[in-house]
């Protein structure tokens, strides 16, 4: 089974409330929704994705992905398939580290179980 992770600066504000997007938006966001955020939510809904940033309750400093001298925004998101939601253990912003000049590092913790291959004995069988 293939796992899909989409992450990036989508420049949309999904807002703090899920509204009509309960299956996509976890209910934990920042600020008000704008047109770009609605487009992102519609995209996620159409392709059965979930916005991981919004599924965990965090303090404001762990939600803000873009900060300049005047504004604090939540515009960087990680999306994954709705059926893989259980893989995600946590998603947060690292406040002290900056990835670019004004963007902060967004980190997702995932738990993926790897199937172990059965090792076969080589050579003659033992008794």
N, C-alpha and C positions, 0 to 999 in steps of 0.2 A: 504494500500500500504506500502510496506516495504522499508525503507531507509537503504542504505548500505554506510558505511564510512570505508575506509581502510587507515590506517596511519602507518608509520614506517620509519626506516632507510633503504632505498633501495640501498645505496651505488652506485648510478648511477647519472651521470650529464646529465640533459636533455637539458642544454644549454639555451642561451638567445633568440634564434630564434626558431619559430615554425617549420620551414622547411616544410616537407610534413605532419605534424601532427597538422593542424590547428583546427580540431575538438576536439583534446585532450589537446594540449598545448596552453595556452592563449597568448603566445608571450612575457611574462615577466619572464625571468629567469636570471641565472647568469652563466657566463663562457661559455665553449664549451661543446658540447655533446660528450659522450664517448659510448662505447659498452653497458655498463650497463644502461645508459640513453635511448639508442635506444630500448633495451629489455623492459624497463618499459613503454615506449611510445607504443610499439607494443602490450604489454599486455593490456594497457588501451584502445587502439583502438579496440582490439578483443572483449573486454567485455563491450564496450560502456561506458567507464568511462572517467572522466575528471580529470586532475591534478589541484587541486584547487590553489596550491601555485603559479602557473604560470598565473593565470587569473587576478591578481590585480597588478597595478604598485606600486612598493615600492622602497624606498631607499635601498642601499646595506646592511645597518645594519639590515634591517627588512627582508632580504632575506637569509642571511647567517645562516644556521642551524648547521654547524659544524665549529669550529674554534680552531686551535692549534697555536703554536707560529710561524709557517711558512706558513700555508695555511688557506684560508677561502673558504668553500664549501657550496653548496646547494644540500644536499643529502637526507634530510628527506622530505617526501611528504605526502599529504593527497589526497586520491582519492575518488570520489563519482560518482554516476551514472549521465550520461549526462542529463537525463531528470530532475534530481534534482538540476541542476546547479543554478536555481533561489532561492533555499533555502539559499545558501551561501551568506552572506552579506559582509564578510571580512575574510581574512586569512593572518596572519603575524607572524613573529618571535618576541618574547619579548627579546630585547637585553640584559637586565641586569640579567635575570633569567637563570640559567643553570639547565637543567634536569639531566644531567649526568656530568662527568668531562669536556667534550669538546662540548657536544651537547646543543643547546639552545631550549627553549620551543617554540613549534609551536602551534598556537592557531587559531581556526576557529570559526567564529560567524555565527550561523544558526538561521533562523526564521522558526519555525514550528508552524503551526496553529492546535490547538486541537479542535475537534468538541465537542460542549457542548451537554451533554445529556439532553433531555427534562425531567423536573421534573413533575411527575404526582401527583395530589392531592390525599391524602389518606383519607379514611373515607367517610363520606357522602358528596355528592356534595353540593356546596353552591349555593344559588339563588341570 
